Amino acid sequence: MPRTSSPWTARKRAPGRRAQAFTLIELLVVIGIIAILLALLMPSLTGMREKAQRMRCMSNVRQMVLAAMHYAGDHSGALPYPNWNNAVGALPDCPPGWAFDAHKPVTTCTNGALWPYLRDQAVYRCPSDKAASTPGVSPNLKLTSYVMNGFTGGLGGAGSPNYAFNYTQFKPTDVMFWEGSTASMTSSGDLSSTPNEGMTFRHNKTGAFACFDGHSEYISSVDYTAKVIKFSGRSQFWCNPRTANGH
């Protein structure tokens, strides 16, 4: 009995029937659609990454304040030396500064006063800080993205303590840490600043700072100029306990 082809075989061999596969044009269309979708999603992904970095930066300065307060609790209320003026920090009786010990080569934050309370070098650096550093030239940039308010040590002026004030001499909303100006940090070589020495505004033209009560905020470059650079009275940034106007 002669063998007959199945309907499927007949359909498969039907003349003029195109194979079920993508043509080059169809493939290019699919690739084009994917590219358009990625282009639409990229701003959202970038915004999410920046938001995450902002939150991490705010967490960093907040953790530094909490570590400084723990340090004060262990030292009869005295705040850590703010690393103001490395020559002062290198005096025989000066304790290690918050970020580094000026008695030793400035290559690591692990000998700083806050290290026993933080134990994580990532806390010392803003995730958006891509500044390069050259060992021996600007080692402070390798250590941290932040500075401590110089007024925590009184800037070494008349009426200042030997190295740091007691935390009770400040208001809860006074500022202890902020994202330091790269130019100021490089030129001075220390990791303490006065408020008018500048901030870095890495996060969409805003910079992070944290206060004695442990909360952190952002300030825009515009508000920084108006409320810090051009401000002459006492404020949360200008908070020197030994002067009436905080300067």
N, C-alpha and C positions, 0 to 999 in steps of 0.2 A: 504494500500500500504506500503510495507516494507520500513523502513528508511535506507537510504544509507549514508555512511560516505563521508564527503567532501574530496577533494584531500589534503587539508592542514592536516586534521585529519589523513589521511592515511600516509602522509609523517611523521607526528609527531610520529606515532606508528610504523614506519618501523623498523623492527628488526635490531640490530647492528649499529644504527645511534648514534654517540656520541653527548652528550649535548654541546651546544655552550657556553663554559666557560673556563677560564684560568686553566691550570694544574699548579701544584706546580713548575714544571721545567720552564714553561713559565713565571710565576711570578718572579722566581729567576733571570731569564735572564733580565727582565725589570728592576728589582732592581739593577742588576749589571751594566746595561747601564746607569742608573741615577747616580750611584756612580762614574762611569768613567767620565761622563760629569761634575759632581761637582768637581772632582779632577782637571779636565782641567781648570775649571773656577776659582778655588780658588786663584791661583797666580794673576790673573787679578783683582779679587775683593780686595785682600790684597793690591795690588798696588794702586788701586783707593782710598782705605781708607787712606793709607799713604800719597798720594798726597793731599787729602782733609785736613789731619791734618797739613801737611807742609804749605798749604795755610792759614789755620787758625792761625798757629803760626806766620807766617810772618805778617798777619793782626794785631795780638796782639801787636807786637813790634812797628809796624807802628802807631797804635792808641796811644800807650804810648808816642811816640815822638810828635805827634800832640797835645796830651793833655799837655805835658810839654811846648810846644811852646805857647799854649793858656794861660797856667799859667804865662809864662814869659811876655806875652802881658798884663796881669793883674797886674804885679808886676814890672813895669818899666824896663822890659827886663831881670830881674834876673831869673835864672833857679831855679827849686825846689831843696831843699837840697837833695843830693843823698843818704841819710842814710848811710854815711860813718862814722864808729865809733859811736856806740850807746852812749858812754859817752859824745861825742861832741853834738850829737843830743838831749841829755837830758839837755843841758845848758838852763838856763831860757829864754834867748832871741832867741834861735834857733827855727825857724819855723818847722812845721811838715815836715818830709822827704817825698820823692815822694811816698813811699809805706806805711809807717806807722809813727805815732807820738811817738817818744821815751819817751815823758813825760807820756805816758799811757801804760798799759799792752799791749804787742805785741800779739794781738789775732785776729786782723782784719785789712783789708786794707781800711776800710770805713772812717778811720780818717787820711788817707794819703793825701798829697797835690794834687794828681792827681784824687782822687775819685770824686770830684764834676764835673770833665770833662769826666769821663769814665762811672761811675754808673753801672758797670757790672763786677762782680767778676770773670766771666769766662775769661775776657780779661787778667787777671793776671796769668793765668796758661796755659801752653802748653797742648793741648789735648793728646799728647803722654806722658806726664809726669805722671807716675804712682807711684812716690816716696811717701812713707808713711811718716807721721810726727807724732811726739809725743808732745802733748801740754806741754809747759814749758821746753822742751828740745831743740827742733828745730822749733819754731813757724814760722820762716821765710819760711820754706818749705811749710807750710800750706797757706801762703799768696800768693806766686808767684813763677814762674819758672824763672824769669828774674832778672837781675841786671842792675843798672845804672852805666855808666862809672864814676869811682871815680874822674877823671880829671875834671868833671863838677864842682867839688868843690875844686879842687886844692890839695886834699889830706891833707889839713891843713898845708901845708908847707909854707916857707917864700914866701911872695908875693901873697899868696892866699887871696881871699876875706874871709869875716867872715864865710860864709857858701856855697855860690855858685857864679860862674861867670855869666856874662851877656852872653846871647846867641850870641851876635854879635862878641864875641871873638873866635868863632869857625868857621871852614869852613863848607860849606853845606854837604860835604861828610864825615865829622868827625862822629864817631860812638857814639851814646848816650846810646843805650840799646843792650843787647845780652842775650842769654840763659846762665845763670850762672852755674858755677861748683857747683854741690851739696856739694862736700867736703868743698869748700871754704865758701859757704853760711852757712853751719852748724857750722864750726869752729869759724867763726868770729861773727856770729849772726846778722850781718848787711846785707844790700841788695845793696851794692856798691862794686865794685872790680876794681883793675888795670887790664889791658889786659892780663898780664901774670899769673893771678890767675886762669885762666882756663875757658873753656866753656864746655857745655854739648852737645854732638853730637847725638841727639836722632833720627834724620831723615836721616837714611842711611849714617851714619858717617859724617853728616854735621850739623851745628848749625846756627840758625837765628840771625841776628843783624839788627839794623835800625839806620839810619843816621839823622843828623839835618834837612836835606831837606825833610824828611818824607818818603824816599824810604827804602825798606828792601831787604836784600840779604841773601844768604847762603854762608858759608865758610866751606870747608872740614877740617877734622882734620889734614891732611897733610899740607894744605896751612896755617892753623892756626899756626902750629909749625914753618913753614918757615917764614911767614910774620908777626907774632906777637911775639912768644916766642923768636926767634933768631934774631929779627930785632932790631937794635940799633938807628935808626934815627926816624924822625917824620913820622907818617903815620896816616891813618884815625882812627886807634885804639889808637896810642900813640899821643895824641893831647892836652897835658897840655899847656894852653896858657902862663904860666909863665916861660917856659923853651924853649931854642932854639931847642932842639931835641925832644920835646914833651914828655919826660919821667919825 
